[in-house]
């Protein structure tokens, strides 16, 4: 099965020829690709690498990054066609497709969250979470929380939503709550979990671990670059050029410590250990392949989460549709 890197190699020559044709034509302008992202999200790191090294222009397009304050703001901009692309999860894509919007996604990152506890905590396994105060990022239908609940139900026939005390809050606040010992554990998104690791806190279990325990042979990436199939059909060279630029930028982030040193001001780290934890966890999540095994894992994840979250998670009548993955 093709890796993303192999996909890039097959299309890079075409992209460069197209780009060269544009540059040689005095009347042609470099096409823009507008992407809306969370203003302080980690996707900004790969966007910065693309712009810093001119990887967009090398691949025949001009990348315009619109940083917005919330995920909802990015989706509003996308649905209003103010931007060509956003970063979101494929559950949102499935909802859109069920409503008749032919939206597709290129999986981007397998970086996932984790259950974190204090280094000296007596909680040493997930079964110890019963009766504990657990901080949860993202709310009652957060996908990581639903997966943790599903795991507990399948292994111990215990629903943590009933036997523990979940407290829902924003990711930064959850870290503060754990550090002040107002909660016993937190389930947080990966960058916040990594920052805690850098501060000496202990990872009890990762979401990737839970996936594998739930019969997924590989971790199913949740988020990706999302756009309409119509745009991909009308401007295929734009999407191919973007994928090529992301592939090169991701390779740099995987292999170059110097690139990370340049990015460090964007990361707003408080210590060398926090910086290293963020860098290494990001690298772990870089998606170097996309195979039929990943698609099967995604379908399995959909079934598991829907069994717990129901229509509140997926919307009524929404089914898993592998055609959402582009190309």
LINSULJO-V713591 format. One record per pair of residues at least 4 apart in sequence whose C-alpha atoms are under 7 Angstrom apart, sorted by the first residue. I is the first residue (numbers start at 1). J is the second residue. Records with the same first field share a line. If there is no record, write none. Layout:
# LINSULJO-V713591
I = J / J
This chain:
# LINSULJO-V713591
1 = 291
2 = 6 / 7
3 = 7 / 288 / 289 / 290
4 = 8 / 288 / 289 / 290
5 = 9 / 247 / 288
6 = 10
7 = 11
8 = 12 / 244
11 = 15 / 240
12 = 16 / 244
13 = 17
14 = 18
15 = 19 / 59 / 60 / 237 / 240 / 241
16 = 20 / 59 / 60
17 = 21
18 = 22 / 60
19 = 23 / 59 / 60
20 = 24
21 = 25
22 = 28 / 29 / 30
30 = 60 / 61 / 62
31 = 61 / 62
32 = 61 / 62 / 63 / 64
33 = 61 / 62 / 63 / 64 / 84
34 = 63 / 64 / 65 / 83 / 84 / 85
35 = 64 / 65 / 66 / 83 / 84 / 85 / 86
36 = 65 / 66 / 67 / 68 / 74 / 83 / 85 / 86
37 = 66 / 67 / 68 / 74 / 86 / 87
38 = 67 / 68 / 69 / 70 / 71
39 = 67 / 68 / 69
43 = 47
44 = 48
45 = 49
46 = 50 / 249 / 250
47 = 51
48 = 52
49 = 53 / 249
50 = 54 / 55 / 56 / 245 / 249
51 = 55 / 56
54 = 58
55 = 59 / 245
56 = 60 / 61 / 62 / 63 / 242 / 245
57 = 61 / 62
59 = 241 / 245
60 = 241
61 = 238 / 241
68 = 73 / 74
69 = 73
70 = 74
71 = 75
72 = 76
73 = 77
74 = 78 / 86
75 = 79
76 = 80
77 = 81 / 82 / 83
78 = 82 / 83 / 84 / 85 / 86
84 = 227
85 = 225 / 226 / 227
86 = 225 / 226 / 227
87 = 223 / 224 / 225 / 226
88 = 223 / 224 / 225 / 226
89 = 93 / 222 / 223 / 224
90 = 94 / 105 / 222 / 223
91 = 95 / 314
92 = 96
93 = 97 / 103 / 104
94 = 98 / 318 / 320
95 = 99 / 314 / 315 / 318
96 = 100 / 101 / 103
97 = 101 / 102 / 103
98 = 318
102 = 228 / 229
103 = 226 / 227 / 228 / 229 / 324
104 = 226 / 227 / 228 / 229 / 324 / 325 / 326
105 = 224 / 225 / 226 / 227 / 324 / 325 / 326
106 = 224 / 225 / 226 / 325 / 326
107 = 221 / 223 / 224 / 225
108 = 223 / 224 / 225 / 287
109 = 221 / 223 / 224 / 285 / 286 / 287
110 = 219 / 220 / 221 / 222 / 285 / 286 / 287
111 = 190 / 282 / 284 / 285
112 = 189 / 190 / 207 / 208
113 = 188 / 189 / 190 / 193 / 206 / 207
114 = 187 / 188 / 189 / 190 / 193 / 203 / 205 / 206 / 207
115 = 185 / 186 / 187 / 188 / 203 / 204 / 205 / 206
116 = 185 / 186 / 187 / 193 / 201 / 202 / 203 / 204
117 = 121 / 184 / 185 / 186 / 201 / 202 / 203 / 204
118 = 201 / 202
119 = 200 / 201 / 202
123 = 128
124 = 128 / 204
125 = 204
129 = 164
130 = 160 / 163 / 164
131 = 163 / 164 / 165
132 = 164 / 165 / 184
133 = 164 / 165 / 166 / 183 / 184 / 185
134 = 165 / 166 / 167 / 183 / 184 / 185 / 186
135 = 166 / 167 / 168 / 169 / 174 / 183 / 185 / 186 / 187
136 = 145 / 166 / 167 / 168 / 169 / 186 / 187 / 188
137 = 168 / 169 / 170 / 171 / 187 / 188 / 189
138 = 142 / 168 / 170
139 = 168
141 = 145 / 146 / 309 / 313
142 = 146
143 = 147 / 305
144 = 148 / 207
145 = 149
146 = 150 / 305 / 308 / 309
147 = 151 / 305
148 = 152
149 = 153 / 159 / 160
150 = 154 / 304 / 308
151 = 155 / 210 / 214
152 = 156 / 157 / 158 / 159 / 160
153 = 157 / 158 / 159
159 = 163
160 = 164
161 = 165 / 166
169 = 173 / 174
170 = 174
171 = 175 / 188 / 189 / 192
172 = 176
173 = 177
174 = 178 / 186
175 = 179
176 = 180
177 = 181 / 182 / 183
178 = 182 / 183 / 184 / 185 / 186
188 = 192 / 193
189 = 193
190 = 194
191 = 195 / 278
192 = 196
193 = 197
194 = 198 / 277 / 278 / 281
195 = 199 / 274 / 277 / 278
196 = 200 / 201
197 = 201 / 202 / 277
198 = 273 / 274 / 277
199 = 274
205 = 209
206 = 210
207 = 211
208 = 212 / 219
209 = 213
210 = 214
211 = 215 / 216 / 219
212 = 216 / 217 / 218 / 219
216 = 297 / 300
217 = 297
218 = 294 / 297
219 = 297
220 = 294 / 297 / 298
228 = 232
229 = 233
230 = 234
231 = 235
232 = 236 / 239
236 = 240
237 = 241
238 = 242
239 = 243
240 = 244
241 = 245
242 = 246
243 = 247
244 = 248
245 = 249
246 = 250
247 = 251
248 = 252
249 = 253
250 = 254 / 286
251 = 255
252 = 256 / 259
253 = 259 / 260
254 = 283
256 = 260
257 = 261
258 = 262
259 = 263
260 = 264
263 = 267
264 = 268
269 = 274 / 275
270 = 274
271 = 275
272 = 276
273 = 277
274 = 278
275 = 279
276 = 280
277 = 281
278 = 282
279 = 283
280 = 284
281 = 285
282 = 286
290 = 294
291 = 295
292 = 296
293 = 297
294 = 298
295 = 299
296 = 300
297 = 301
298 = 302
299 = 303 / 320
300 = 304
301 = 305
302 = 306 / 320
303 = 307
304 = 308
305 = 309
306 = 310 / 313 / 314
309 = 313
310 = 314
311 = 315 / 316
314 = 318
